[in-house]
Amino acid sequence: SFTLCKQTMSLPHKPPGELKSNFFRPRLEKEKVVIIMGATGTGKSRLSIDLATRFPAEIINSDGTRHNDQEDPEEERCGVPHHLLGEISPYTDFTITDFVDMASHAMDSVLSGGRVPIIAGGWNSYIEALVDDEDFYAYQNSERVDKMVEMGMVDEVRTFFDANANYAVGIRKAIGVPEFDRYFRAEPYLDKQQRGKLLQEAIQEIKRNTCKLACRQLEKIHRLRNKKNWKIHMVDATEVFGRRGKDADEAWEKLVAGHSTEIVAEFLYNFSSQKSDPGH
């Protein structure tokens, strides 16, 4: 599931496909921020880009594992300006305080340009700290790990391997790095079969840790809603991940992007109040 926009509102009665990018031209009544939260692997980055191409918006990354992502392809950003992405050294311990300071500056910059900040990522503690500081009031699909491995995850992580590394600092503490430690240490001394077995053990450990992380993330979101009374919309993307190709894209537009677009439109432009007037 996704969560976004800390404000309760009824949705406008329009089919998801009707809301086009040129539909949103009203002036914002006041400064507003859209927040996308959710468990790892649920498509937060994709949704943030979809929304940012439909609204005058820029994205602020709140996923600590991507603050030092130097390999994020420009074409995947669809021309949307991103903040706090690839700006931090992978060997730096990027604290919550660091995030709040940099994200606050980024928000001010985006808002001063008359645009909407979309804060997206899986590090919910970062988002909670930012929200509290500014005083404005998820399940992993294991196939995602396999896809990351197919795309060269092992070789990428190998570049960070250091037998004397501190796995409590920087990118090395992210899931997908410390799990490979035993494999990289033993790799030069094993035959192909042994290496394959140890590699699979590392991959399975990543999947277990990722599932645990997703559960913690969802627990955190529920706590924010139930204990701190954040008003949160839930968008379920489960069906999307069960499809492939065109069917998956159509399900994404209908169940996630289109639905989220309506929610954000109403949040930003108060369409609900307009619809209550029979003359509109």
N, C-alpha and C positions, 0 to 999 in steps of 0.2 A: 504494500500500500504506500501511497504518497500522502503527504500532508502539505497543505499550503494555505496562506492567507489566514491571519489570526483574526477573523471577523466572520460572524455568522450571517448568512444571507440566503434568500431563496433565489433559485436560478431563473433567468429569463427563459421563456418558453420558445426557444428557437432550436431547430435541428442543428447538431454540431457543425455540419458543413457550411452553414449559412454565415458564420462569423468570419469575414475575410479581413486581411490586414488593413485594407483601406477603410474599413468600417470604424476604426478607432481613431478619431481625430478630436474628440472633445478635450477641453482644457481640464487638467486635474484641479480639483477644488482645493486640495492641500497636499503636502508631501506625504507619500505613502511608500511602503516597502513591501515587496512580495517575498515570502519565505517558502522554500520547498525543502521539506524534510522527508526522510524515509530510510528504510533499511538498505543496506548495501546491495547493489545489483538490480535495483528496481527501476532504473532509468531516470534518475533525477537530472543528470546532465542533459540528456536528450530533451526532457520536458522543459528545462530552463531555456534551452536554445529555441525550441518551438515557440515558447511564449515570447521570448525576446525578439523574434522575427515578426510577431503579430502586434506588439506594443512598442512604444518608444522606450526601450529598456536596455540596460547593461547588466552583466552577470558578475556577481562577487562570489568567488569560490570559497566555500566553508569546509571543504574536505582536506584535512591536513596532509593526506597522502599525495595530493595533487598540487600543493603549494610549490613543490619543486619539480613539477612535471615539465621537463624540457622537450618532451617528444610529442606533445599534444598537437595533432595535425591541424593546420590553419583551416583547411577545407571543412573540417568537422565543426568549426565554430560558426560557419555560415555568415561570416562577416560581423558577428556580434562581438562588441568589445568585452573582454574578460579582465577581471581584476583578481589579484592574489593567485595567479596561475603561472607557475614557472618562475616566480620571483624570489623564492627562498632557497638558500643553499641546502642541498640534501643532507649535509652533515651538521646542520644547525638544529638545536632543540627549539622548535617553534612553539611557544607557550600560548595559553589562552589569552594572557595579557597582550602578547604580541599581536595575536589575531584581532582582538577588540580594537587596539590602536589603529592597525592598518585598515581593517574593514570599516571603521568609523570614518576614517579619512576618505576611503573610496566611496562610501555612501554620500558624504558631503559633496564630493566632486560630481557624482552622477546626478544628485538632486539639484545642484546648482546649475546644471546644464538643462534642467527641465525634463529630465528622464527618470525612469523608474528603476531603482536597484532591485534586482532579483538575486536573493541570497540562496545558494543551492549547495548542498553537500551532506555528507553523512555524519559529520562530527557535531552531534546535537549539543554537547556541552559548550562548544564554541558559540553556537547560535544562542543558547540560553544566556550565556554570559554577555553576549552582545546586546540582546534584548533587554536584559536587566540593567546593563550599563547605560543604554540609551533611554530607558524608562518608556518604551513603547511596547504596549502589551502585544517493519521493513523486512520480505524474506529473500535471502540469497538463493538463486538458482545455481546448483553446483555445476551446471553446464557452463556457466560463465567462467569458472576457474579453468576448465578444460580448454575453452576458447582462448583464454589468456596464455595458456601454456603453448597452444598451437601457434600463437602469434609471436612467440619468442620470449616469453616471460622468463624462462630459466637463464637464457644468455644475458638478458637485461639485468636480472638480479645478481648474476655472477660478477658484474662490474662493480657491485657494492661489497662483494665478499672480502672480509678481512678477518683473519684468524684471531686477531686481538681486538675486534670491534666491540663497541659498547652498544648493545641492542636496545638500550633505553633512551637513545638520543637520535633525533633526526629521522630520516627515512628508514633507517634500519629497524625501527620499532614497529613499522607498519606490517600488517598481516601480508604474508607472501615473501618476506625477507628472512626473518629468523628461522622459519621452518626449513629453509634450505641449508642451514649451517652444517648439519651433520653430513648431508649429501656432498657438499663442496669439499669438506675436510677429507672425506674418504674417497672421493671420485678418482684421484690419480692412482689409487692402489687396488681398484676393483676391476673385474672383467665386465664385459657388456651386460651379462645377465644380472650380476650383482648390482651394477649401477642402475639398471632399469628397476629392480626391486626397491632399492633405496629411494629412487626418484618418485616412484608411486607412493611410497610411504610419506614422503614430504608433501606431495600433492594432496593426499588424503587428510593430512594434518591441516593444511591450508583450508580445505573445505570444512573441516570440523570447526576450526577457529572462526571462519567466516560466518558459519551458521550461528555460533555463539554470539558473535558481534551483532548480527542481525537481530537476534532476540533482545540483546541489551539495548539496541537502538529503539526497537519498538516499545520496550518497557519505559524507556526515557520519554518517548513521545506521549505515551499514555499517562505518564506521571505529570507531564506538562499540561495535559488536558484536564486530568482529574484532580490534581493537587494544586496547580497554579492557575487553573481556570482559563488556560489559553483556548480560544475558540478556533477550532481546527477543522478544516475540510479533509475528508478522506477520499482518495481516488484510487481505485483498485485496478492494478495493471496485470493481475494474475493471468487473465485470459490471453493477453498479448504474448506472454512468454511461452504459451503452449502452442503458438502458431508459427508459421514460417513464411518468408517471402511477402508477397502482396497481401495475403490474408493477415499477416502480423501488422503490416503498415496500416491496413484499413481498421483493424481493431484498435491500434494505437490512436488513430485520429478520432475514432468514435468514442472510445472509452476513457482515453487519457487526455490527449491534446485538445480535442474539441470541448470536452467537459471542463477542463481546466481553464480554457480560454474564456468560457462563459463566467466561471467563478471570478477570475481575475478582472474581467470587464466590469462586472457588477461591483467588485470591491473598489476598483479605481474610480469608476465613474458614477457609482450609485444608481445603476439602472433600475433597481427595485423600487426606488421612490418615484421614478418616472412612470413605471408600469402601474403603480397604484392609482394614477390619474387617468380616468377613462378617456381623456382627450389626447393621450399619447399612444 
